Structures are given as structure tokens and as C-alpha cells.
């Protein structure tokens, strides 16, 4: 990778120039005018204009009101504070630390309770942070024991391999996941890693050309059935629910969600019970 060269005479921006850029990007993502955002944040439109052009230095309170109005995730709120010259206030704590032991136990209880059906803990970039034993059993069953190629849900679905081959309704599932990813990128303009993941998914084989452009009229489906081919010719059918943490004040918790898969029919339930009991 070629690193960009540093110009011999770099342009000097005001210290809070990046703050204005961030606010304009988030306003555009939320489709808000300066007046709309100013009203929502209870400040004057003139003051907001001065903040965006670097003519005014906002207080931390004003920045937090702007972040509330823009519905920014906690990681981006920290970034906004730093751009405004303040220290970040939302910590990012590993799930393995003693401070989050209660949260970790709650997550493990949900994963265990979901047995014998699959459940996953995902972060905001679709990385699989944790999964229950049922998820591994179902994967081994439909892929004939092949190990998972990725620990990222998007890559696992889009990358050619045994799991993608096992998804009977791949075009439906992949298309819906891609609409979620497009929405995530649109709603979080500062998340460059999500944009990179979107670009990567679009480069995988057999992705229809029409998917390379976001269809603004088609949002993610309210419920999609995942259909997985069983080696004996049957099809496992699951629908999913998503659990997130209410009003988190930690970046880690703000970005986690738990996906629980439920059988859509008794045949799928029976297969999952059989896998648990070593009979399927």
C-alpha cells in the first residue's frame, strides 16, 4: 500500500475545522438543515453555522445536545467531543473485565437459554463476538463439518464456501443483509470500516450488478427467513430476533447486539434437538 506523501507546505486549518466537517456529514446523513438541527438542539441557527465554519467554539454541553439531536452512537459522540477539544466521556470496556461481569453473565444466560437453537453476539461491524454451541452444531451440519471461513457474519454469507453454498435462499438473505449494511453506512458517515466492509461484499463473486447501487425505496425487510440445506435434503428454516442494551453508557455495550434464531417449523426444531442429542 502506497502511503500518501506529506505536502511540503501543508494547509493549516482551524483547530476545530474537523468538527464542522463532522457536523455537516451527520446533518446530511440525517437529512437535516442547519435550522432543523439548531431547533432540535435548542441553539440558534447562527451559532450552529459559526460552529460548522469554525468561527465559534461550542461548549461540551452544546456538543452533547447536537449529538443527541443527531442520534449519534457513543463512539462517534466521543469523536465529536475530541474534535471540539474535549476529552471523551464514554468508556470502552472489554467484556472480560470485572466491571462488566454482570453483563457477560447476562449474555451467556441468553445464549444458553436459546439452546438448542443458534444465537450470536455481534458487534456493529457484524463481527461474531460470541456464539452458543447450537450455532456451531448447525454450521457443522450444513457444511459437512467444514470450519467457518470467517468470524464476520457478512463475510461468512458473501464469501464463496460451504456455508454460502448451504444457504438455500442466498439471494434473499444476502440482498437483505446488504440493505442493512447500506443503511448502516448511510446512518453513520464516520464509520469508514463499515464502508470498507460494504465495498468488500460488493466485490464477491455472483453479486448482482444492481446491488452495487443503494435502492432508496427498498429498506431492510421486517423479517427474513434463513433457509439452510440439510445433508439429507431437508431445509432448516429460521427467523431471528435482535436484542440490544437499553441506554448504554459504554461504547462496547452500545455496539453489541444478540441475534437469536428460532425454528419456523417443527421439522427444523426436531433437527436442532437431534443435533443437540447427537441423533441428527
C-alpha positions as CSV (number, residue, x, y, z in Angstrom):
1,X,0.0,0.0,0.0
2,X,1.4,3.4,-1.0
3,X,1.3,6.0,1.7
4,X,0.2,9.5,0.7
5,X,3.0,12.0,0.6
6,X,3.0,14.8,3.1
7,X,2.9,18.1,1.2
8,X,5.9,20.4,1.7
9,X,3.5,23.3,2.5
10,X,0.5,21.8,4.3
11,X,-2.7,23.8,4.6
12,X,-3.3,24.9,8.2
13,X,-6.9,24.5,9.3
14,X,-8.5,26.0,12.4
15,X,-8.3,23.6,15.3
16,X,-12.0,22.8,15.1
17,X,-12.2,22.5,11.3
18,X,-12.8,18.7,11.6
19,X,-15.7,19.4,14.0
20,X,-17.5,21.4,11.3
21,X,-16.9,18.7,8.7
22,X,-18.3,16.0,11.1
23,X,-21.4,18.0,11.9
24,X,-22.1,18.7,8.2
25,X,-21.7,15.0,7.4
26,X,-24.0,13.9,10.1
27,X,-26.6,16.6,9.2
28,X,-26.5,15.3,5.6
29,X,-26.9,11.7,6.8
30,X,-29.9,12.6,8.9
31,X,-31.2,14.9,6.1
32,X,-31.4,17.9,8.4
33,X,-30.9,21.6,7.6
34,X,-29.0,23.8,9.9
35,X,-32.3,25.3,11.1
36,X,-33.7,21.8,11.8
37,X,-30.7,20.7,13.8
38,X,-30.4,24.0,15.6
39,X,-34.1,23.7,16.7
40,X,-33.6,20.1,17.8
41,X,-30.5,21.0,19.8
42,X,-32.0,24.2,21.3
43,X,-29.4,26.6,19.9
44,X,-29.6,29.3,17.3
45,X,-29.1,28.5,13.6
46,X,-26.5,31.3,13.5
47,X,-24.5,29.7,16.3
48,X,-24.6,26.3,14.6
49,X,-23.4,28.0,11.4
50,X,-20.5,29.5,13.2
51,X,-19.6,26.2,14.7
52,X,-19.6,24.4,11.3
53,X,-17.4,27.1,9.8
54,X,-15.0,27.2,12.7
55,X,-15.9,30.7,13.8
56,X,-17.3,29.6,17.2
57,X,-16.0,27.2,19.8
58,X,-19.0,25.2,21.3
59,X,-19.2,24.1,24.9
60,X,-19.3,20.4,25.7
61,X,-23.0,20.8,26.7
62,X,-23.8,22.2,23.2
63,X,-21.9,19.3,21.6
64,X,-23.8,16.8,23.6
65,X,-27.1,18.4,22.6
66,X,-26.1,18.2,19.0
67,X,-25.1,14.6,19.4
68,X,-28.5,13.8,20.9
69,X,-30.3,15.6,18.1
70,X,-28.2,13.7,15.5
71,X,-28.7,10.3,17.4
72,X,-25.0,9.6,17.2
73,X,-23.6,6.3,18.6
74,X,-21.4,6.6,21.6
75,X,-18.2,6.0,19.7
76,X,-19.0,8.9,17.4
77,X,-20.0,11.1,20.3
78,X,-16.5,10.6,21.7
79,X,-15.1,11.6,18.4
80,X,-17.2,14.7,18.3
81,X,-16.0,15.7,21.7
82,X,-12.4,15.2,20.8
83,X,-12.9,17.2,17.6
84,X,-14.3,20.0,19.7
85,X,-11.3,20.0,22.1
86,X,-12.8,17.9,24.9
87,X,-11.9,14.6,26.4
88,X,-14.1,11.6,25.5
89,X,-16.6,10.7,28.2
90,X,-17.9,7.3,27.1
91,X,-15.5,4.5,28.1
92,X,-14.9,1.3,26.0
93,X,-14.7,-1.7,28.3
94,X,-13.8,-5.2,27.3
95,X,-16.4,-7.8,28.2
96,X,-13.8,-9.8,30.0
97,X,-13.2,-7.0,32.6
98,X,-14.7,-7.3,36.2
99,X,-16.7,-4.2,35.6
100,X,-18.9,-6.0,33.0
101,X,-19.1,-9.4,34.7
102,X,-22.8,-9.0,35.2
103,X,-23.3,-8.1,31.6
104,X,-21.2,-11.0,30.4
105,X,-23.2,-13.4,32.6
106,X,-26.5,-12.0,31.2
107,X,-25.2,-12.6,27.6
108,X,-24.1,-16.1,28.4
109,X,-27.5,-16.8,30.0
110,X,-29.3,-15.6,26.8
111,X,-27.0,-17.8,24.7
112,X,-27.6,-20.8,26.9
113,X,-31.3,-20.2,27.1
114,X,-31.5,-20.2,23.3
115,X,-30.4,-23.8,23.1
116,X,-30.9,-26.0,21.0
117,X,-31.2,-23.1,18.5
118,X,-28.4,-20.8,17.3
119,X,-27.6,-17.5,18.8
120,X,-24.8,-15.0,18.1
121,X,-23.4,-11.9,19.7
122,X,-22.4,-9.4,17.0
123,X,-20.7,-6.0,17.1
124,X,-21.6,-3.0,14.9
125,X,-19.4,-4.3,12.1
126,X,-21.0,-7.8,12.1
127,X,-18.1,-9.5,13.7
128,X,-19.2,-12.6,15.7
129,X,-18.0,-11.9,19.2
130,X,-19.6,-15.0,20.7
131,X,-21.9,-17.8,19.8
132,X,-23.6,-20.7,21.5
133,X,-22.9,-24.4,20.9
134,X,-26.0,-24.7,18.8
135,X,-24.6,-22.3,16.2
136,X,-21.5,-24.4,15.8
137,X,-23.6,-27.6,15.6
138,X,-25.9,-26.2,12.8
139,X,-22.8,-24.9,10.9
140,X,-21.1,-28.3,11.1
141,X,-24.3,-30.0,10.0
142,X,-25.0,-27.9,6.9
143,X,-21.3,-27.5,5.8
144,X,-20.5,-31.2,6.3
145,X,-18.1,-30.3,9.1
146,X,-16.1,-27.7,7.3
147,X,-14.8,-25.0,9.7
148,X,-16.1,-21.5,9.4
149,X,-14.1,-19.4,7.0
150,X,-14.7,-16.1,8.7
151,X,-15.7,-14.7,12.1
152,X,-17.7,-12.0,10.4
153,X,-21.3,-12.6,9.5
154,X,-21.2,-10.6,6.3
155,X,-18.1,-12.3,5.0
156,X,-19.5,-15.7,6.0
157,X,-22.6,-15.1,3.9
158,X,-20.9,-13.4,0.9
159,X,-17.6,-15.3,0.7
160,X,-17.8,-18.4,-1.6
161,X,-17.5,-21.5,0.5
162,X,-19.5,-24.3,2.2
163,X,-21.7,-22.1,4.3
164,X,-22.8,-19.8,1.4
165,X,-23.5,-22.9,-0.6
166,X,-25.7,-24.2,2.2
167,X,-28.0,-21.1,2.2
168,X,-30.9,-22.1,0.0
169,X,-32.3,-18.6,-0.3
170,X,-28.9,-16.9,-0.7
171,X,-30.1,-14.0,-2.9
172,X,-32.8,-13.1,-0.5
173,X,-30.6,-13.2,2.6
174,X,-27.6,-11.6,1.0
175,X,-29.7,-8.8,-0.5
176,X,-31.4,-8.1,2.8
177,X,-28.1,-8.0,4.7
178,X,-26.6,-5.7,2.1
179,X,-29.6,-3.3,2.5
180,X,-28.8,-3.3,6.3
181,X,-25.2,-2.5,5.6
182,X,-26.1,0.3,3.1
183,X,-28.3,1.7,5.8
184,X,-25.6,1.4,8.5
185,X,-23.2,3.3,6.2
186,X,-25.7,6.0,5.4
187,X,-26.6,6.5,9.1
188,X,-23.0,6.5,10.3
189,X,-21.0,8.5,7.9
190,X,-17.9,8.4,10.1
191,X,-17.7,4.6,10.1
192,X,-15.1,4.0,7.4
193,X,-14.7,0.4,8.4
194,X,-18.4,-0.3,7.6
195,X,-17.9,1.4,4.2
196,X,-14.9,-0.8,3.6
197,X,-16.9,-3.9,4.5
198,X,-19.7,-2.8,2.1
199,X,-17.2,-2.4,-0.7
200,X,-15.7,-5.8,0.1
201,X,-19.1,-7.6,0.0
202,X,-19.9,-6.0,-3.4
203,X,-16.7,-7.4,-4.9
204,X,-17.5,-11.1,-4.1
205,X,-18.5,-13.3,-7.0
206,X,-22.1,-13.5,-8.3
207,X,-23.2,-10.3,-6.5
208,X,-25.7,-8.8,-9.0
209,X,-24.7,-5.5,-10.6
210,X,-27.9,-3.9,-9.4
211,X,-26.8,-4.4,-5.8
212,X,-23.9,-2.0,-6.3
213,X,-26.2,0.9,-6.0
214,X,-28.4,1.6,-3.0
215,X,-32.1,1.4,-3.7
216,X,-33.5,4.2,-1.5
217,X,-37.1,2.8,-2.0
218,X,-36.2,-0.6,-0.6
219,X,-35.2,-0.8,3.1
220,X,-34.4,-4.0,5.0
221,X,-37.2,-6.5,5.3
222,X,-39.1,-6.6,8.6
223,X,-38.5,-10.4,8.8
224,X,-36.5,-12.7,6.6
225,X,-36.4,-16.5,6.8
226,X,-32.9,-18.1,6.6
227,X,-33.1,-21.4,4.8
228,X,-30.2,-23.9,5.2
229,X,-29.8,-27.1,3.3
230,X,-29.6,-30.2,5.5
231,X,-27.4,-33.0,4.1
232,X,-30.4,-35.3,3.8
233,X,-32.2,-32.9,1.5
234,X,-34.4,-31.2,4.1
235,X,-34.3,-27.5,4.7
236,X,-33.8,-25.8,8.1
237,X,-35.8,-22.6,8.4
238,X,-35.1,-19.9,11.0
239,X,-36.3,-16.4,11.8
240,X,-34.4,-14.1,14.1
241,X,-34.9,-11.6,16.8
242,X,-32.3,-8.9,17.8
243,X,-31.6,-7.9,21.4
244,X,-29.7,-4.8,22.3
245,X,-28.8,-3.0,25.6
246,X,-31.1,-0.2,26.7
247,X,-29.5,3.3,27.2
248,X,-25.9,2.0,27.5
249,X,-23.1,4.3,28.7
250,X,-20.3,2.2,27.4
251,X,-19.1,2.0,23.8
252,X,-18.8,-1.8,23.9
253,X,-22.4,-2.3,25.0
254,X,-23.7,0.4,22.7
255,X,-22.3,-1.6,19.7
256,X,-23.3,-5.1,20.8
257,X,-26.5,-7.0,19.7
258,X,-27.6,-10.5,20.3
259,X,-29.2,-12.4,17.4
260,X,-31.4,-15.4,18.4
261,X,-32.6,-17.8,15.7
262,X,-35.9,-19.6,16.2
263,X,-37.3,-22.5,14.1
264,X,-40.0,-21.7,11.7
265,X,-41.4,-25.2,11.7
266,X,-41.4,-28.3,13.8
267,X,-39.1,-30.1,11.3
268,X,-36.4,-27.5,11.9
269,X,-36.9,-27.7,15.7
270,X,-36.6,-31.5,15.6
271,X,-33.3,-31.4,13.6
272,X,-31.9,-28.9,16.1
273,X,-32.9,-31.1,19.1
274,X,-31.4,-34.1,17.3
275,X,-28.1,-32.3,16.7
276,X,-28.0,-31.4,20.4
277,X,-28.7,-35.0,21.4
278,X,-26.4,-36.5,18.8
279,X,-29.2,-38.0,16.8
280,X,-29.3,-35.8,13.6
